[in-house]
Amino acid sequence: MSDVPVADELGGFRAEVQRFLVSALPPELAARTKAGHTLSRDELMFWHRTLHGRGWVAPGWPTEHGGAGWSILQRHIYDEEAARAGAPSIIPMALTIVGPLLIAHGTDAQRTKYLPRILDGSEIWCQAWSEPEAGSDLASLRCHAERIGDEYVVNGTKIWTTFAQWADRCMLLARTATGDRQQFGITILLIDMKDPGVSIRPLPSLDGMHVLNQVYFDNVRVLVSDRVGPEDEGWGLLKSTVGHERILNADVGRARALLDRLIRTVQANPGAQPGLRSRVARAAIRLRSLEVLVMRALDSPDPANASGASIIKLLGTELQQEASWLMSEALGLYGLPYLPDVMQNGWQNEIPIGPDDAATVTPFYLFWRKASISAGTSEIMRNLIAQQVLGR
Ligand SMILES: Cc1cc2nc3c(=O)[nH]c(=O)nc-3n(C[C@H](O)[C@H](O)[C@H](O)COP(=O)(O)OP(=O)(O)OC[C@H]3O[C@@H](n4cnc5c(N)ncnc54)[C@H](O)[C@@H]3O)c2cc1C
């Protein structure tokens, strides 16, 4: 559905991506991704390593740091073809947040130590920023790090930490001082999640899955050499990282895959509710607008700081939520069963209820309620748009 016109010379690149996807993506994995099944750690890391083997796992990183160094149009083409083929998304934190942060603000020693392991997938990272009383108001965070000699000793808790249960390392925001401005006194530390002082409490989400966690830090020791940037001044380094995360959360590739699936479902149900087709068409038009906004932001000299990042995040998450709701409507009663086991493993010995992918629809709808909260809530995005774009 979404063939954005590209320059002729990029046709060869598109064909190269298509050939790679045909040869490297196992059909069973593509089918599971397309049906919306929850993929295991092994499946996600298999695809990470496959992309790494081709040199494509970090499309936005410069080539001197092991990235693909793709242009904006090449990234768009890859996303489009990957979504169409059913390639899984990969675990994003290290590649889109930690890596760019270290490339921009890390030491040579940090880049040498961490970037290769991020690229080859030998270390999974999580992002420990939010706290029980510091979410939208992140600068009020209290998890504390005290410097003792050449180490920091960390105490406190973080919440909603995605994939902490799998993570080898985390990027932590810690309070090292207090001052007149809340933003002062925040320090970025790279933590080894195997430290005996780290413990994790799973937080099952509305769809029944375990992705989120509360993480406790009890006298966790971190070498000063694992601090990124100056002590107390981590906040200033986060600005571009947060912008990256917002653009990432729009997840245009996934939104496109979801809309393609929705269109197939509506086409297979000619008796679907009157008016549904025009709402699907409106969602497809909004997706086109979003694609253009994302490309424009990524093409700007400093994508993450572009004021469009908040608009992209807001529109992207609203679109994903709308599409997941339309999918439920399109399937009618067949979409109602709540079968998280089938979401993970597909139908086993049961007779499928309705179309093959119907069982994943309700958990998927529930899962996407989170999109307007994570990486900054929709209310906060509207505040930012009012301040930064409308100048109010
Ligand atoms: C699925 C998921 C994954 C996440 N993953 C991570 C992760 O990996 N690492 C991490 O650190 N964090 C993660 N988070 C946390 C996320 O960043 C926070 O949930 C988010 O920033 C909101 O903070 P909060 O939950 O404390 O809500 P609050 O900030 O307490 O907000 C509560 C409500 O008040 C509204 N509100 C707050 N302030 C204002 C205001 N000034 N104006 C108008 N309305 C306002 C909000 O919009 C919201 O509706 C994740 C969250 C989710 C849901």
The ligand as a Gaussian input file, in Angstrom:
#p B3LYP/6-31G(d) Opt

LIG

0 1
 C        5.009000       0.255000      28.295000
 C        5.903000       1.229000      28.998000
 C        7.278000       1.091000      28.878000
 C        8.118000       1.957000      29.561000
 N        9.465000       1.734000      29.491000
 C       10.287000       2.502000      30.235000
 C       11.688000       2.214000      30.273000
 O       12.184000       1.273000      29.623000
 N       12.477000       2.990000      31.052000
 C       11.973000       4.034000      31.781000
 O       12.751000       4.711000      32.451000
 N       10.647000       4.336000      31.781000
 C        9.798000       3.577000      31.030000
 N        8.448000       3.856000      31.033000
 C        7.936000       4.931000      31.889000
 C        7.361000       6.114000      31.130000
 O        8.399000       6.915000      30.618000
 C        6.454000       6.868000      32.122000
 O        5.370000       6.015000      32.431000
 C        5.928000       8.155000      31.538000
 O        6.962000       9.097000      31.406000
 C        4.801000       8.768000      32.412000
 O        5.208000       8.848000      33.736000
 P        4.312000       8.254000      34.907000
 O        3.939000       6.848000      34.569000
 O        5.027000       8.483000      36.190000
 O        2.969000       9.103000      34.894000
 P        2.770000      10.557000      35.543000
 O        3.874000      11.447000      35.149000
 O        2.501000      10.389000      37.011000
 O        1.443000      11.047000      34.821000
 C        0.131000      10.631000      35.249000
 C       -0.891000      11.351000      34.370000
 O       -0.799000      12.780000      34.584000
 C       -0.582000      13.445000      33.343000
 N        0.344000      14.568000      33.538000
 C        1.502000      14.568000      34.252000
 N        2.093000      15.778000      34.200000
 C        1.288000      16.569000      33.426000
 C        1.362000      17.913000      32.974000
 N        2.385000      18.705000      33.310000
 N        0.374000      18.388000      32.169000
 C       -0.663000      17.590000      31.791000
 N       -0.796000      16.291000      32.203000
 C        0.169000      15.789000      33.001000
 C        0.062000      12.404000      32.435000
 O       -0.157000      12.697000      31.068000
 C       -0.663000      11.125000      32.874000
 O       -1.896000      11.034000      32.223000
 C        7.581000       3.019000      30.344000
 C        6.182000       3.173000      30.436000
 C        5.349000       2.300000      29.778000
 C        3.858000       2.489000      29.913000

